[in-house]
Amino acid sequence: MNDRIKNEMLFNEFNIKEEAFKIINEAEEELKDKFKEIDDISEYNQYKVIRALQKNRVSEMHLNGTTGYGYNDTGRDTIEKVYADIFKTEDALVRLNMLCGTHALKVALFGNLKCGDEVLFPAGKPYDTLDSTIGINGAKGSLVDYGITYKIVPLNEDESFNYDEIKKAINEKTKLVEIQRSRGYDTRATFSVEQIGELIKFIKEVKSDIVVMVDNCYGELTDYIEPTEVGADFCVGSLIKNLGGGVAPCGGYIVGKKEYVENASYALNTPGLGKEIGASLGYNRSFLEGLFNAPGVVNAALKGAILTARVFEKLGYKVSPSSDAKRNDIVQQIYLNNADNVIKFCQAIQHSSPVDSHVSAEPWDMPGYDDPVIMAAGTFVQGSSIELSADAPIREPYVVYMQGGLNYEHVKLAILNAVNEMI
Ligand SMILES: *Cc1c(COP(=O)(O)O)cnc(C)c1O
């Protein structure tokens, strides 16, 4: 009976064809064990978050915030203690005025590097938006512009770390190492926390006073542990990704050893004042509620990604990660073979959205890209990639990047719609 009501909704309201319906249901059935693995991780992380909220005695008064300078914002300060507990670190900076992930990374880098220092990227070129922050493209105001040099060591063919080259790249100027956990828009696999731990151990053996920073974007709460538990000195991320839980309207975080977090706070705010200022403007509640929801939201995003992988595997497409792989972030790649499929897929995602479902995504010549790019997102928070979104450059190998989903049902519906259009 209940099944009938539900299915008739799909057939009558969403015009889902029997064939699409069958493929998705089969995939779901096949993924039962995999979903249990994800549920176990999320359950643990939910307990971890609740315990951190309780230990820090989060109270009704913390839900409000300050204006002006933001002195004595106990809500904001409590949120930072909660984050520090979750990541098992000495300190945290969790702020509205970190404008996006790239900004949080920029603040962390500028706060912890000085003219004459060198930063090493031991696992290939970092995320595209960092090109300007680092100065790879000669951007004004970049690290290079401020006299900080950089080195990049590419991965081996088999995506393992090139330990020989990393060792050679480390010199007396090497102050900081940045490791990016997620694949971002690269085709490499995302690193597990364990792999990151091995790399950190190696680097510290070569030079013990190197500071290790991890770009944790997209990876939070996908595992039982975080990179700060395997030797990272600090981790950086965005609140319109995993930890904002779809509720935080903007913001970023830096968690780690007190010294490095403090340095970052001077770069973000101002020397002397650092963490003491920064009005939370009433957003403490969103940060706390988002964090409380985050394990469940990450669970939905992960299961949605795995379902997508399984469905497209069944349809004969290459996907990465595969449906049975261990997940280390929420990003799913689908190789769709031609432009037509890419456009159909992205349009189906758009038409399945809670916001702007009536508009059609189209490829366009986006500044900074050589090929037309198509982006599908109907999100409550602009550009939020913890909400379901998909994007792709229109070029070989016609790969779509899909991520997010505030609830599993939404991702399932979007994939039903996509398959419906593509078969
Ligand atoms: C999203 C992301 C960033 C940058 O975040 P923005 O909020 O888009 O500026 C950096 N690194 C990785 C790996 C990311 O996934």
The ligand as an ORCA input file, in Angstrom:
! r2SCAN-3c Opt
* xyz 0 1
  C      35.699     23.605     -2.637
  C      37.125     23.410     -2.461
  C      37.996     24.495     -2.235
  C      37.577     25.932     -2.322
  O      36.396     26.245     -1.743
  P      35.503     27.470     -2.239
  O      34.531     27.572     -1.149
  O      34.903     27.083     -3.551
  O      36.366     28.663     -2.352
  C      39.314     24.206     -2.010
  N      39.783     22.961     -2.024
  C      38.990     21.905     -2.276
  C      39.571     20.533     -2.303
  C      37.638     22.088     -2.494
  O      36.856     21.044     -2.729
*
